[in-house]
Amino acid sequence: MRLFFRFSWAILFFIWFLVFFLLFYPIFLVLLRNKKWYPKAHRLRSVWGQIIMFLSGLSPKTSYKAKLDKNEQYIFVANHFSYLDILSLNVQINHYFRFLAKSELARIPLFGMFFRTIDIAVNRSSVRDSVSAFQLAEKAIMAGDSLGIFPEGGIANQVPKMIKFKTGAFRIAIKHNVKIVPISIIDNWKRLPQGGLESGGTPGKMRVIVHEPIQTESLTTEDLPNLIQTTYDTIQKSIDTLNFAR
């Protein structure tokens, strides 16, 4: 019976996801025609996500360790344990940014329009495509945009322990003196494990911890391993503490 309710919830969640996406789709089409309107499209995605969360019984809560400057650039770096993570960042981070995400998302009918416009698709199986994607990410940074990325590169099978981070976002941060903002997504792996196709999902809390930005201004590529490790440890510590504290 419990599994029945988990699958029922997951099906209902995906129905709300699709229904409201289709309702907003014509507005997205208009907003994504002009790069100047990308921030408005991003805000609309946040509204869309808030509606889905409310109707699905999801309770988002964001805690900031430091106040972020809305006029400053950041690279937001988060763990990736569930397909809910993209939804969380769109709704729970009060800052405009562009996603770097795996290229498979760009092939989803209709939804893929985001990854042909506001967001940047990364094909990690192709060295040339990966280089091209990170060149686009650099152009976004040079244009003044912030970025959001899951540096694990995908959802691993050792959740809630992160796997090794890929280096691309951190290299960009050092090269362009952009602060890294570590983000711990605490509960999504329990709400909707991976895609929800094997064990369904549940309503409940969705806690996000936005950590203090990490300065990169004085760093060089020699500091890259330490920057990556510091970011990793900051994110993982909150995940461990808030999930397994006694």
C-alpha positions in Angstrom: 0.0 0.0 0.0 2.8 2.4 0.9 4.5 1.8 -2.5 1.1 2.5 -4.2 0.9 5.9 -2.6 4.5 6.7 -3.5 3.8 5.9 -7.1 0.5 7.8 -7.0 2.3 10.9 -5.7 5.0 10.7 -8.3 2.4 10.3 -11.1 0.5 13.3 -9.8 3.7 15.4 -9.5 4.6 14.7 -13.2 1.0 15.5 -14.2 1.2 18.9 -12.5 4.7 19.4 -14.0 3.4 18.9 -17.5 0.1 20.7 -17.2 1.5 23.9 -16.0 4.5 23.7 -18.4 2.0 23.5 -21.3 0.1 26.5 -19.8 3.2 28.6 -19.6 4.8 27.3 -22.8 3.5 30.1 -25.1 4.9 32.7 -22.7 8.3 30.9 -22.5 8.4 30.9 -26.3 8.1 34.7 -26.4 10.5 35.4 -23.6 13.2 33.1 -24.9 13.3 34.9 -28.3 15.4 37.7 -26.8 18.4 37.3 -24.5 17.4 40.5 -22.7 14.2 38.7 -21.6 16.1 35.6 -20.2 15.8 36.9 -16.6 12.0 37.2 -17.0 11.9 33.6 -18.3 14.0 32.5 -15.3 11.5 34.2 -13.0 8.6 32.5 -14.8 10.3 29.1 -14.3 10.4 29.9 -10.6 6.7 30.7 -10.5 6.0 27.5 -12.4 8.1 25.5 -9.9 6.4 27.2 -6.9 3.0 26.1 -8.2 4.1 22.5 -8.7 5.6 22.4 -5.3 2.4 23.8 -3.6 0.1 21.4 -5.5 2.4 18.4 -4.8 2.7 19.1 -1.0 6.4 20.0 -1.2 7.6 22.5 1.4 10.7 24.4 0.2 12.9 26.1 2.8 16.1 28.0 2.0 18.7 29.0 4.6 21.4 31.5 3.6 24.7 31.5 5.4 25.5 34.9 4.0 23.5 37.5 2.1 24.0 37.4 -1.7 24.3 40.5 -3.8 21.7 40.4 -6.5 24.0 42.5 -8.7 27.0 40.2 -8.4 28.0 37.2 -10.5 28.3 33.8 -8.9 28.8 30.2 -9.9 26.3 28.2 -7.9 27.6 24.6 -7.3 25.2 22.0 -5.9 25.0 18.3 -5.2 22.8 16.3 -7.6 20.8 13.4 -6.0 17.3 13.8 -7.7 15.6 15.2 -10.7 13.9 17.6 -8.2 17.3 19.4 -7.9 16.8 21.6 -11.0 13.3 22.5 -9.7 14.9 23.4 -6.3 17.5 25.7 -7.7 15.0 27.5 -9.9 12.6 28.1 -7.0 14.8 28.3 -3.9 17.7 30.4 -5.1 16.7 34.0 -5.4 19.2 35.0 -8.1 19.2 34.9 -11.9 21.5 32.3 -13.4 21.9 30.0 -16.3 22.1 26.2 -15.9 24.9 24.0 -17.2 23.3 20.5 -17.4 23.7 17.2 -19.3 22.7 17.3 -22.9 20.1 14.6 -22.5 17.7 17.3 -21.1 18.0 19.3 -24.4 16.5 16.3 -26.2 13.2 16.3 -24.2 10.4 17.4 -26.4 9.3 21.1 -25.7 11.3 21.2 -22.4 14.5 21.1 -24.4 13.9 24.7 -25.6 15.6 25.9 -22.4 18.8 24.2 -23.2 18.8 25.7 -26.7 18.4 29.2 -25.3 18.8 30.3 -21.7 20.7 27.2 -20.5 23.7 25.4 -21.7 23.7 21.7 -22.5 26.9 19.7 -21.8 27.6 16.4 -23.6 30.2 14.9 -21.3 30.7 11.9 -23.6 32.3 14.1 -26.3 35.4 16.0 -25.5 34.7 18.5 -28.4 31.1 19.1 -27.3 32.2 19.6 -23.7 34.8 22.1 -24.7 32.2 23.9 -26.8 29.8 24.0 -23.9 32.3 25.5 -21.5 33.2 28.1 -24.1 29.6 29.1 -24.1 29.7 29.1 -20.3 32.7 31.5 -20.4 30.8 33.7 -22.8 27.9 33.8 -20.4 30.2 34.8 -17.6 31.8 37.5 -19.7 28.3 38.8 -20.5 27.7 39.2 -16.8 25.5 36.2 -16.2 25.7 33.8 -13.2 25.8 30.0 -13.7 24.3 27.0 -11.9 25.9 23.6 -12.2 25.9 20.1 -10.7 29.6 19.3 -10.9 29.1 15.6 -10.3 27.9 15.4 -13.9 24.9 13.3 -13.0 23.1 11.3 -10.3 25.4 8.6 -9.0 24.5 5.3 -7.2 26.0 6.3 -3.9 23.5 8.9 -2.8 23.6 10.7 -0.3 27.4 10.7 -0.8 28.6 12.9 -3.7 31.0 11.6 -6.3 34.1 13.4 -7.5 33.6 16.8 -8.9 34.4 17.7 -12.5 36.7 20.7 -12.8 35.2 22.9 -15.5 33.1 25.3 -13.5 36.0 25.8 -11.0 38.4 26.6 -13.8 36.0 29.2 -15.1 35.6 30.6 -11.6 39.4 31.0 -11.2 40.0 32.4 -14.7 37.3 35.0 -14.4 37.5 35.8 -10.7 33.9 34.7 -10.0 32.9 33.6 -6.5 31.8 30.0 -6.0 28.6 29.5 -4.0 28.3 26.0 -2.6 24.7 24.7 -2.2 23.6 21.7 -0.2 20.3 20.2 -1.3 19.3 18.2 1.7 16.1 16.3 1.2 15.3 15.8 -2.5 16.9 12.3 -2.6 14.2 11.2 -0.2 11.3 13.1 -1.9 12.0 11.7 -5.4 14.8 9.2 -5.6 16.5 9.7 -8.9 13.7 9.7 -11.5 11.0 8.3 -9.2 10.4 5.4 -11.7 11.5 2.6 -9.3 10.2 3.7 -5.9 7.9 6.7 -6.5 8.1 9.7 -4.3 6.7 11.6 -1.3 5.6 15.1 -0.3 7.5 16.9 2.4 10.3 19.3 3.2 12.9 20.4 0.6 15.7 22.1 2.5 18.4 24.0 0.7 21.5 25.5 2.4 23.2 28.3 0.5 26.7 28.6 1.9 28.9 31.7 2.1 30.6 32.5 -1.3 34.1 31.3 -1.8 36.5 34.0 -3.1 38.6 33.1 -6.2 40.1 36.5 -7.0 43.6 35.6 -5.8 43.6 32.0 -6.9 45.5 30.3 -9.7 45.1 27.0 -11.4 47.5 25.6 -8.7 44.7 26.3 -6.2 42.2 24.3 -8.2 42.3 21.0 -6.2 41.9 22.9 -2.9 39.0 25.0 -4.2 37.2 21.9 -5.4 37.9 20.0 -2.2 36.7 23.0 0.0 33.5 23.2 -2.0 32.9 19.5 -1.9 33.5 19.3 1.9 31.2 22.3 2.5 28.3 20.8 0.6 28.7 17.3 1.9 29.1 18.3 5.6 25.6 19.9 5.6 24.1 16.9 3.8 25.5 14.6 6.4 24.7 16.7 9.4 21.1 17.5 8.5 20.3 13.9 7.3 22.0 11.8 9.9 22.5 14.0 13.0 21.3 12.3 16.2 
